[in-house]
Amino acid sequence: MEWVQRMTATVDYIEGHLADDIMYDEVAKIACCSMHQFGRVFSYIVGISLAEYIRRRRLTLGIRITEQ
């Protein structure tokens, strides 16, 4: 599985679990790599850290919910 497919699978997992506790080691397992390696590749591809990505997505989701 190449990195783009791995990142797609992890982002799909994150998006489906935004309301839950997201374990970084579980996300790394989905990407078939170590947490350290995943963090580096994720930051390189997405442009922000995994923690920042999750934080921003949760904030966006919260804003959408409160606007309804």
Buried (B, 14 or more C-beta within 10 A) or exposed (E): EEBEEBBEBBBEBBEEBEEEEBEBEEBBBBBEBEBEEBBEBBBEEEEEEBEEBBEEBBEEEEEEEEEE
